[in-house]
Amino acid sequence: MPILVEPALPAGILSDKQQPRLKADDLVLRPWRAADAPIVKAAFDCPDIQRWHVRRLDTLEEAVEWTGQWPLRWAAEEAVSWAIVDDTDEPLGQVGLRSISLAEGAAGVSYWVLPDARGRGLAARAVAAMCGWAFGEVGLNRLENHHSTLNQASCRVAEMTGFPHEGTLRRAIKHADGWHDWHVHGRLSTDA
Ligand SMILES: CC(C)(COP(=O)(O)OP(=O)(O)OC[C@H]1O[C@@H](n2cnc3c(N)ncnc32)[C@H](O)[C@@H]1OP(=O)(O)O)[C@@H](O)C(=O)NCCC(=O)NCCS
């Protein structure tokens, strides 16, 4: 059947280019490398990060696989992830987009920060830089931040980055400990 609504963005708008490095104040968002695997494994071993994610990593090999998935997912224009680094170039956290829909001009926001790097607003600075790229360079229309209603740190990051709370989806996400209600926060390219 013919499509009635034109896609918001054309296929290839991401995959025709390399994943960029982005500047976020004194931080840099850079693509992941296989050499980052031990830090990725340490992040996934953090109980706070595990609590809000649906996967775990049991081995270093799985962490290497995790770092290697991103070029493929960029090429498929379905997801992107950056390591948040400072001038040491060691990853302090992760920020990225999931469920990218170019046709709908939309994506979901994802982030975590290693325990030792928390308390310095890293996630908010990384999300702000990524939003500048996603709205300004790519031309996405809407980004969403979904988090369990029990994840107050994530709620605060959403508020700090200009994603107002738009509503609550009941029992919308299953974590390891069972069903959680989901806060939906959204930011539009037309927002101030
Ligand atoms: C969410 C997360 C990325 C924030 O890390 P961060 O960028 O270092 O955030 P900060 O510690 O600088 O705190 C940012 C804000 O959240 C608040 N905050 C942090 N932890 C909090 C908590 N447990 N409860 C309530 N507020 C909290 C801080 O006070 C700060 O707000 P303020 O500037 O108004 O004081 C980090 O806690 C994390 O990795 N959590 C586990 C993974 C996760 O939840 N990912 C998101 C899944 S949806």
The ligand as a Gaussian input file, in Angstrom:
#p B3LYP/6-31G(d) Opt

LIG

0 1
 C       21.085000       8.711000      36.392000
 C       22.596000       8.916000      36.426000
 C       23.136000       8.753000      35.014000
 C       22.896000      10.348000      36.895000
 O       24.285000      10.467000      37.069000
 P       24.994000      11.926000      37.102000
 O       24.952000      12.543000      35.772000
 O       26.307000      11.750000      37.748000
 O       23.985000      12.744000      37.997000
 P       24.315000      13.592000      39.311000
 O       24.734000      12.688000      40.423000
 O       25.238000      14.703000      38.937000
 O       22.873000      14.132000      39.692000
 C       22.056000      14.820000      38.735000
 C       20.832000      15.333000      39.498000
 O       20.082000      14.218000      40.002000
 C       19.969000      14.310000      41.418000
 N       20.098000      12.953000      41.959000
 C       21.160000      12.117000      41.832000
 N       20.887000      10.950000      42.465000
 C       19.635000      11.065000      42.980000
 C       18.797000      10.186000      43.697000
 N       19.190000       8.948000      44.041000
 N       17.565000      10.630000      44.057000
 C       17.144000      11.867000      43.703000
 N       17.908000      12.753000      42.986000
 C       19.130000      12.347000      42.649000
 C       21.144000      15.178000      41.863000
 O       20.886000      15.803000      43.102000
 C       21.207000      16.169000      40.718000
 O       20.178000      17.140000      40.807000
 P       20.523000      18.660000      41.256000
 O       21.516000      19.170000      40.249000
 O       19.205000      19.329000      41.225000
 O       21.109000      18.524000      42.633000
 C       23.289000       7.906000      37.385000
 O       22.708000       8.027000      38.662000
 C       23.219000       6.478000      36.911000
 O       24.060000       6.032000      36.122000
 N       22.192000       5.733000      37.393000
 C       22.035000       4.325000      37.005000
 C       21.665000       4.171000      35.545000
 C       20.384000       4.899000      35.210000
 O       19.528000       5.143000      36.038000
 N       20.238000       5.219000      33.897000
 C       19.033000       5.820000      33.401000
 C       18.040000       4.756000      33.111000
 S       16.480000       5.475000      32.603000

